[in-house]
Amino acid sequence: MSVGLRVNLFSYPSIWLSSRDVSVSSSSSLYVGRKILRPNSDLYLKNRTKPLLAVIESSRVPELDSSSEPLQVFDGSTRLYISYTCPFAQRAWIARNYKGLQDKIELVPIDLKNRPAWYKEKVYAANKVPALEHNNRVIGESLDLIKYIDSNFEGPSLTPDGLEKQAFADELLSYTDSFSKAVRSTLNGADNDASDAAFDYIEQALSKFKEGSFFLGQFSLVDVAYGPFIERFKLILKDVMNMDITSGRPNLALWIQEMNKIEAYTETRQDPQELVERYKKRVQAEARV
């Protein structure tokens, strides 16, 4: 057996395995084939919000594409179909990780540019990700899915306590699409002020509950919903427009800092350079059309 490890304390390390004969420490987690080994899940849950000052050992299984053999769908397994590059799928991935369900919900990545035909035919007719195969049915739509995972599986709750927090959570979740559209309108040149207004809304929302640094004072479905999009927008706006979304927004700056202490989130993140380059390639492709 040989193990290759790329180490970078300021980005997102990965590990490749050349055989299935592996040994790991009690605090490690990694994939072998399509199954995850988590020798000590209690330790994982205990440390899930600690700062990541060392290498994260994570091996991402290959994406399934048009050449991949069909899975045995509805065989009693619980599977979460995602794409490593999709922010909507990332939401469900984070929720699954935070609740410590790596050994109960199998992660099945799909190549969105070369999707297997059987995925639409046998799994999810909408042909999108994320999708959760559970109890002989498939659930889709990311916001519905993170609520479903939180309600139907064991693990730390992502739903806030108290009617005031629940009402505010509903308000913030209903704003997610408007938030993304506003930022995109700035990126495509339609409204240069739209993203400022959107991030000002986020800054104000983060000031409502002072007992913590998250939207509801505790890590919740709201943070899961916004995390993948703010991650992308922060990098792209800085690179493309030299815009720092945290400038004059201390609550947002602190929120990003605290999000980066949540292992369930950081282990789903993409390489920043790859993310920005992919955005630029998409814009160039659209300009040629």
N, C-alpha and C positions, 0 to 999 in steps of 0.2 A: 504494500500500500504506500502511496505517497500523497502528501497533502500540500497544496500550493496556497499560500496566503498573501493577499495584497494588503498591506498595512498603510493606513493614512489616518491619523488622528483627526483630521479636519475634513474628511470626506466620508465615503461610505464603503467600507471594506467588503470584500467577498472572498469566498473560499471555494476552491474546486477540489473534487474528490476523484481519484483515479480508480478506486475500487469500492466495493461495499463493505470491506473489512475495515471498520473504523472504530476508534475509541475516543470518547469525549469526557470532559470534566463534568462534574455534577451540575454546574451552572450553565453549560453550553446547550445550544439547540441547533440541530441541523437536519437536513433531509437526507435520507438514504432511499434511493429509488423515488417513490412518491409518498413515502411515509416519513413523519417527523419523529426524531428521537428527542425526548425531553425527559432526561432521567430524574429531574427533581422539579416538578412543576410548582410545588409550594414555594421553593426558593425563587423561581421566576416571578410569581405573583408578588412576593414580598419585595422584590427589587425592581418592579416594573417602572417605577418613577424615579429611580436614581440616575444621576448624571452619567452619561456614557463617556467614560474617560479611557476606556480600553477598546480593543478590537471587538466588534460584534461578529460572532461566528454565524454566518447565515449562508446557506447554499440554495440558490434558486433553481428549481427544476426547470428543464427546457419547456418552452411553449409548444403546445400542440398546433400543428398546421394541417394543410390539406393532405399531406402524406401520412398523417398519424392514423393508427388503427382506432376504430370507435371504442369508447369505454363501454363497460357493461352498465348501462344506465338503469336506475331504479332497482338496484340489486341490494338495497338496504344501506348503502353507503351514504354519507352526507358529504357533499362536495360543493366547494365555492369556486365558481368559474370566474376568472378575472383576466385582465391584461396588466402586465407590469407597468405599462405606460399610461393607463387610463385613470384619471383622478376620481371618477365615479366608482370604479372598482376598488380603488385604494381605500375609499371609505369603509367598505365592507371588510376588506382585509385588516384594517386597523381594529375594527370592532371585534373581529374574530381573535386577533392577537391579544388585545387587551383583556379579554375575558378568559384567556388561557386555554383556548379551544383548538390549539394546533394539532392535538392528537385525536380530536373528535370531528373536526371539519377539515377534510382534505382539500388542499389548494390545487386547483387545476388551471394553469395559465393558458390562454388562447392567443395565438398570433392573429391579431385583428387585420393584418394586411394579407393574410393567406389562411383564412379560416377553414377549418375542416367542414365539409358539407354536412356531415352527420350532426354537427352541433346544432344547426338550425332544424334539421329534420327530426332529431331524436331527443334533443335536450331543451332548447329554448327557441320557440318559433320567431321571437323578435330578433334573434341573432345578434344580441347585444351582451355586454357584460356591465355590471356583475349579474350573476344568477346563482341562486342557491338551490341545490337539489337536496330535498329533505322530506322525509315521510312520503315518498313516492309522488312528490310534486315539485314544481320549480317556481321559485319566487324571484322576481326581478325588481328593478328600480331602486337605486341606491339608498334613498332616504327611507323608503319602506323597508328595505332589507336590513339596514342597521338597527331599526326598531325591532324587527322580527328576531334578529340574532340576540338582541338584548333581552327580549321577553321570553324567548323559548329555550335558552341555554343557560347553564350554570355559569358562575363567575361574577366578578365585580360588576355592580350595576352601573349602567351609563345613563340611567334616567334620574333626573333630579328629584329630591324630596320637596314637598310643599307646593301648594297651588300657584303661588307667585312665580316660582322658578319654572314650573311646568308651562305656565302661560307664556312666559318670556321665551322659553325654549321653542314653543310653537311659532312665536313671532319671528325668531331668528332663523328657524329652519325654513319658514315660508319666504324669507328674503334671499335665500341662497342663489336662486336663479337670477334675480334682479341684480345681485352683487356681481355675479360673473358677467352678465351682459353689460353692466356699466364699465367694468374694467376693460372688457374686450372692445367697447366702443372707443375708448381712449387709444388702445393699441392699434386699431384700424383707422384712426384719424377722424372718426365721426364726431367725437365730443371729447376735447382735451381735458375738460373739467370733471367728467363723469367719474373717473377713477378716484379723484380726490374726495369727491362727495361720498363715494362708496366706502373708502377707507376711513373717512371721518365718522361714518355711521358705525363702523366696526369699533373704532376707538371709543366712541361714546358707549356702545353696548358693553364693552369690557370694563367700564367704570361702575356698572350698576350694582354688582355684588362684590364687596370689598374683602370678603374673608379669604379670597384666593385670587390667583392670577388668570383663571379661566373664565369663560363667559358666564357661567353660573356659579362661580366660586369653587367649583370642583370639576374635574375632567368629566366630560359628558358627551352625549350624542352631538351636541352643537359643535364642540371642538373637533370631533371626528368629521363632521360635515364640511367645516371650513378649512381644516388643515391642508388637504391636498391642493386646494385652489390657491390659498394664500402662499403656500410653498412655491408654486409655479409663478404666480404673478409677481412675487417679490423678486425672483431671479430675472424674469423676462423684462420687467419694467426697468430694472437697474441696468441691464445689458443694452436694451434697445433704446431707452429714453433717458438713461442716467437719472432715473427717479428712485429715490429712497423712500419706500412706503412707511418706514418707521420714523422719519424726520418729523419732529413735532408731535409724535404719537407715542408717548412713553408706555401707555398700556399695551399697545400692539407690540412694541419692542419686547416688553416683559413676557407677553403671551408667547411670542415666537421662541424666546429663550426657554420658557418652561415646557413648551411643546417638544423641544429638542432634548428634554430629559425623559420623555416617555418612550421607552424602548418599543412598545407596540406600534408607535408611529414611525420612529426613526428607522426601524428595520424594513419599512415599506418604501422609504424614500428612494428617489432616483439620483443618479449622478448629476450634479448641477450643470456641468458643461454639456452633457448629452441632452439634457432637457432643453437648454437654450438653443443648441444646434438643431434639434428636431423642430422647434418652433420656427426658426429661421428658414429651414428647408420647406416647411409647409407654406409659409408666406410667399416664398419664391415660387413655389409650384402654383399657388393661387394666382399670382401676378401674371403667370404665363398663359393662363386660361383665357 
